[in-house]
Amino acid sequence: MEQKNSTQRLEFLLVGFSEDPGLQSIIFWLFLTMYLVTVIGNLLITLAITSDPLLHVPMYFFLSNLSLSDVCLTTTTIPKLLTNIQTRRRFVSYAACITQMHFFILFAGLENFLLTVMAYDRFVAICHPLHYTVIMNPRLCVLMVLASWAVSVLHSLLQCFMVLRLSFCSDLEIPHFFCELNQIVQLACSDTFPNDMVMYFTSVLLGGGPLAAILYSYSKIVSSIRAISSARGKYKAFSTCASHLSVVSLFYCTILGVYLSAATTHSSHPSGAASVMYSVVTPMLNPFIYSLRNRDIQRALRRCL
């Protein structure tokens, strides 16, 4: 009971990027602009897909879910950052920090699984085009999205329960702009070995597994494209998965860069700035990547606007 009461009184300090008032104003308008672009762009993609019957196919069904996941992911972190800058209060309560961590893990994991599902969709479309409509039926598509949600929720709850068992002392300073799981665990003054094991295990299983599935899918896709005799056929087949490949590369390369920078510099400040790439920049760029080279999306957006 005493530990429960003490955790309820805890407050974490989110260091953010800079304490310079001049830079604070620049950071505020920069992140506000990125947030508005992310929300408007992804909601337009979702609206275009929903309103156009020609886009009611598996590929765009998964894309609409990815767009909604991007909106939720950025909404988990950026509004709190903007509020902290405006109020000049960087403290966050224990409950609010755990809540933010929960939803960030949930939607980041959901995006990871949706990208894997989309890779499988492109694999079936290119490697088994004659059986595409049979394999990728509406029931299977809905089940894959629901499974992505279920695994993401269970993973997020597991990490939250593991953090709730920890006790914290003083110096609760998070060198980040949001409550990131690893940073919170490092602040604990109790044994964090079980938490570290769970984080490593889930990273390998839920991070490495989907990445391996994506790499396998694209290895088969490349083999199938190489077997096409005409150059026009090769270009048409590759163009159907070029946008997804760009998003996958951006998402995983930025995450890998965050962990490599943290491992080499032994400091959390560079990783906090680098995490902006996969938590803010990638969701912002996704609508542009999928709409610039996609005539179906462009046509649907013109109809909506």
C-alpha positions as CSV (number, residue, x, y, z in Angstrom):
1,M,0.0,0.0,0.0
2,E,2.9,2.3,0.8
3,Q,4.5,1.7,-2.5
4,K,1.2,2.3,-4.3
5,N,0.7,5.6,-2.6
6,S,4.3,6.7,-3.4
7,T,4.0,5.9,-7.1
8,Q,0.8,7.9,-7.2
9,R,2.8,11.0,-6.0
10,L,5.6,10.4,-8.5
11,E,6.3,12.8,-11.3
12,F,8.7,12.4,-14.2
13,L,10.6,15.3,-15.8
14,L,10.6,15.2,-19.6
15,V,13.8,17.0,-20.6
16,G,12.8,17.4,-24.2
17,F,15.2,18.9,-26.8
18,S,16.4,22.2,-25.4
19,E,15.8,24.6,-22.5
20,D,16.7,27.7,-24.6
21,P,13.5,29.9,-24.9
22,G,14.4,30.9,-28.4
23,L,14.7,27.2,-29.5
24,Q,11.6,26.3,-27.6
25,S,9.5,28.6,-29.9
26,I,11.1,27.0,-33.0
27,I,10.6,23.5,-31.7
28,F,6.9,24.3,-30.9
29,W,6.1,25.6,-34.4
30,L,8.1,22.8,-36.1
31,F,6.3,20.0,-34.3
32,L,2.9,21.7,-34.6
33,T,3.4,21.9,-38.4
34,M,4.6,18.3,-38.6
35,Y,1.6,17.1,-36.5
36,L,-0.9,19.0,-38.6
37,V,0.6,17.7,-41.8
38,T,0.6,14.1,-40.4
39,V,-3.0,14.2,-39.2
40,I,-4.4,16.0,-42.3
41,G,-2.4,13.8,-44.8
42,N,-3.3,10.5,-43.2
43,L,-7.0,11.4,-42.7
44,L,-7.2,12.4,-46.3
45,I,-5.7,9.1,-47.4
46,T,-8.3,7.3,-45.2
47,L,-11.2,9.4,-46.5
48,A,-10.1,8.9,-50.1
49,I,-10.0,5.1,-49.6
50,T,-13.3,4.9,-47.7
51,S,-15.2,7.1,-50.2
52,D,-13.9,5.5,-53.4
53,P,-15.4,2.0,-54.2
54,L,-12.6,1.2,-56.6
55,L,-10.2,1.3,-53.7
56,H,-12.1,-1.2,-51.6
57,V,-9.4,-3.8,-52.1
58,P,-7.0,-5.5,-49.6
59,M,-4.0,-3.3,-50.3
60,Y,-5.9,0.0,-49.6
61,F,-7.8,-1.6,-46.7
62,F,-4.4,-2.2,-45.0
63,L,-3.2,1.3,-46.0
64,S,-6.2,3.0,-44.4
65,N,-5.5,1.1,-41.2
66,L,-1.8,2.2,-41.4
67,S,-2.9,5.8,-41.8
68,L,-5.1,5.7,-38.8
69,S,-2.3,4.1,-36.8
70,D,0.0,6.9,-37.8
71,V,-2.4,9.5,-36.6
72,C,-2.8,7.7,-33.3
73,L,1.0,7.2,-32.9
74,T,1.8,10.9,-33.3
75,T,-1.2,12.0,-31.2
76,T,0.2,9.9,-28.3
77,T,3.4,12.1,-28.1
78,I,3.2,15.5,-29.9
79,P,0.2,17.2,-28.2
80,K,1.9,16.5,-24.8
81,L,5.1,18.0,-26.1
82,L,3.4,21.1,-27.4
83,T,1.5,21.5,-24.1
84,N,4.7,21.2,-22.1
85,I,6.4,23.9,-24.2
86,Q,3.4,26.3,-24.0
87,T,2.9,25.9,-20.2
88,R,6.6,25.6,-19.5
89,R,5.8,22.7,-17.2
90,R,7.7,19.5,-18.2
91,F,6.6,17.3,-15.4
92,V,4.2,14.4,-16.0
93,S,2.5,12.2,-13.4
94,Y,3.3,8.6,-13.0
95,A,-0.2,7.5,-14.3
96,A,0.0,9.8,-17.3
97,C,3.5,8.6,-18.1
98,I,2.5,4.9,-18.0
99,T,-0.6,5.7,-20.1
100,Q,1.5,7.5,-22.7
101,M,4.0,4.6,-22.8
102,H,1.2,2.1,-23.2
103,F,-0.4,3.8,-26.2
104,F,3.0,4.5,-27.9
105,I,4.0,0.8,-27.6
106,L,0.6,-0.2,-28.9
107,F,0.5,1.9,-32.0
108,A,4.2,1.5,-32.8
109,G,3.7,-2.3,-32.6
110,L,0.5,-2.0,-34.7
111,E,2.4,-0.2,-37.4
112,N,5.1,-2.8,-37.4
113,F,2.5,-5.6,-37.9
114,L,0.5,-3.7,-40.5
115,L,3.7,-3.3,-42.6
116,T,4.2,-7.0,-42.4
117,V,0.7,-7.8,-43.4
118,M,1.0,-5.4,-46.4
119,A,4.2,-7.1,-47.4
120,Y,2.3,-10.4,-47.4
121,D,-0.4,-8.8,-49.5
122,R,2.2,-7.7,-52.1
123,F,3.8,-11.2,-52.0
124,V,0.5,-12.9,-52.9
125,A,-0.3,-10.2,-55.5
126,I,3.0,-10.7,-57.4
127,C,3.9,-14.3,-56.8
128,H,0.3,-15.8,-56.9
129,P,-1.7,-13.3,-59.0
130,L,-4.2,-15.9,-60.3
131,H,-5.1,-16.9,-56.7
132,Y,-5.0,-13.4,-55.2
133,T,-8.7,-12.8,-54.8
134,V,-9.2,-16.3,-53.3
135,I,-6.3,-16.0,-50.8
136,M,-6.7,-12.3,-49.8
137,N,-10.5,-12.6,-49.2
138,P,-12.2,-10.0,-47.0
139,R,-12.4,-12.4,-44.0
140,L,-8.7,-13.1,-44.0
141,C,-7.9,-9.3,-44.3
142,V,-10.1,-8.5,-41.3
143,L,-8.6,-11.3,-39.3
144,M,-5.1,-10.2,-40.0
145,V,-5.8,-6.6,-38.9
146,L,-7.6,-7.9,-35.8
147,A,-4.7,-10.2,-35.0
148,S,-2.3,-7.2,-35.4
149,W,-4.4,-5.2,-32.9
150,A,-4.6,-8.1,-30.4
151,V,-0.9,-8.8,-30.4
152,S,-0.1,-5.1,-30.1
153,V,-2.5,-4.6,-27.2
154,L,-1.2,-7.7,-25.3
155,H,2.4,-6.7,-25.8
156,S,1.7,-3.2,-24.6
157,L,-0.1,-4.4,-21.5
158,L,2.7,-6.9,-20.8
159,Q,5.3,-4.1,-20.8
160,C,3.1,-1.8,-18.6
161,F,2.6,-4.6,-16.0
162,M,6.3,-5.1,-15.9
163,V,6.9,-1.4,-15.3
164,L,4.2,-1.3,-12.6
165,R,6.1,-3.8,-10.5
166,L,9.1,-1.4,-10.3
167,S,9.8,1.1,-7.6
168,F,11.4,4.5,-8.2
169,C,13.5,6.7,-6.0
170,S,14.7,10.2,-6.9
171,D,16.2,11.9,-10.0
172,L,13.2,10.9,-12.2
173,E,14.6,12.8,-15.3
174,I,13.7,11.3,-18.7
175,P,16.1,12.6,-21.4
176,H,13.4,12.3,-24.0
177,F,10.3,14.2,-25.3
178,F,7.9,11.4,-24.3
179,C,7.8,8.5,-21.8
180,E,9.8,5.9,-23.5
181,L,9.9,2.3,-22.1
182,N,13.6,1.9,-21.9
183,Q,14.2,5.3,-20.3
184,I,11.6,4.6,-17.6
185,V,13.1,1.2,-16.7
186,Q,16.5,2.7,-16.4
187,L,15.2,5.1,-13.7
188,A,14.0,2.3,-11.4
189,C,15.8,1.7,-8.2
190,S,14.6,-1.9,-7.9
191,D,15.7,-5.0,-9.9
192,T,15.1,-4.5,-13.6
193,F,16.6,-7.8,-14.8
194,P,13.1,-9.3,-15.6
195,N,12.1,-6.1,-17.4
196,D,15.3,-6.3,-19.5
197,M,14.7,-9.9,-20.4
198,V,11.1,-9.2,-21.4
199,M,12.2,-6.2,-23.5
200,Y,14.9,-8.2,-25.3
201,F,12.7,-11.2,-25.9
202,T,9.8,-9.2,-27.3
203,S,12.2,-7.1,-29.4
204,V,13.5,-10.3,-31.0
205,L,10.2,-12.0,-31.4
206,L,7.9,-9.1,-32.3
207,G,10.5,-6.9,-34.0
208,G,12.8,-9.4,-35.7
209,G,10.0,-11.8,-36.6
210,P,8.0,-9.3,-38.7
211,L,11.2,-8.0,-40.3
212,A,12.3,-11.5,-41.3
213,A,8.8,-12.1,-42.8
214,I,9.1,-8.8,-44.8
215,L,12.6,-9.7,-46.0
216,Y,11.4,-13.2,-47.0
217,S,8.4,-11.8,-48.9
218,Y,10.5,-9.4,-50.8
219,S,13.1,-12.0,-51.7
220,K,10.2,-14.0,-53.3
221,I,8.9,-10.9,-55.0
222,V,12.3,-10.1,-56.5
223,S,12.6,-13.6,-57.8
224,S,9.1,-13.4,-59.4
225,I,9.9,-10.1,-60.9
226,R,13.2,-11.3,-62.4
227,A,11.3,-14.2,-64.0
228,I,9.0,-11.7,-66.0
229,S,10.2,-11.5,-69.6
230,S,9.1,-8.0,-70.6
231,A,10.7,-4.9,-69.1
232,R,7.2,-3.2,-68.9
233,G,5.9,-6.1,-66.9
234,K,8.8,-5.9,-64.5
235,Y,8.3,-2.2,-64.0
236,K,4.5,-2.6,-63.5
237,A,5.1,-5.4,-60.9
238,F,7.7,-3.4,-59.0
239,S,5.7,-0.2,-59.0
240,T,2.9,-1.9,-57.1
241,C,5.2,-2.5,-54.1
242,A,7.7,0.5,-54.4
243,S,5.7,2.7,-52.0
244,H,5.5,0.0,-49.4
245,L,9.2,-0.8,-49.7
246,S,10.0,2.9,-49.2
247,V,7.9,3.1,-46.0
248,V,9.4,-0.2,-44.7
249,S,12.9,1.0,-45.4
250,L,12.3,4.4,-43.7
251,F,10.6,2.8,-40.7
252,Y,13.1,0.1,-39.9
253,C,16.2,2.1,-40.9
254,T,15.3,4.9,-38.5
255,I,14.6,2.5,-35.6
256,L,17.9,0.8,-36.3
257,G,19.6,4.2,-36.3
258,V,18.1,5.1,-32.9
259,Y,19.4,2.0,-31.2
260,L,22.8,2.2,-32.9
261,S,23.2,5.9,-31.9
262,A,22.2,5.0,-28.3
263,A,24.7,2.1,-28.2
264,T,27.6,4.1,-29.7
265,T,27.2,7.4,-27.8
266,H,26.1,6.0,-24.5
267,S,23.8,9.0,-24.1
268,S,20.0,9.2,-24.3
269,H,19.9,12.7,-25.8
270,P,21.0,11.7,-29.3
271,S,18.6,8.8,-29.3
272,G,15.8,11.1,-28.2
273,A,16.4,13.4,-31.2
274,A,16.8,10.4,-33.5
275,S,13.5,8.8,-32.4
276,V,11.7,11.7,-33.9
277,M,12.5,10.1,-37.3
278,Y,10.4,7.0,-36.7
279,S,7.8,8.4,-34.3
280,V,7.1,11.7,-36.1
281,V,8.8,12.0,-39.5
282,T,7.9,8.6,-40.8
283,P,4.1,8.9,-40.1
284,M,4.3,12.4,-41.7
285,L,5.9,11.1,-44.9
286,N,3.7,8.0,-45.4
287,P,0.8,9.9,-47.1
288,F,3.3,11.6,-49.5
289,I,5.0,8.3,-50.3
290,Y,1.8,6.5,-51.1
291,S,0.1,9.3,-53.0
292,L,2.9,10.8,-55.2
293,R,3.3,7.7,-57.4
294,N,-0.1,6.2,-57.0
295,R,-2.6,7.4,-59.6
296,D,-5.6,5.6,-57.9
297,I,-4.9,7.6,-54.6
298,Q,-4.4,10.8,-56.6
299,R,-7.7,10.3,-58.4
300,A,-9.6,9.6,-55.2
301,L,-8.0,12.6,-53.4
302,R,-9.1,14.9,-56.3
303,R,-12.6,13.6,-56.0
304,C,-12.6,14.2,-52.2
305,L,-11.2,17.7,-52.5
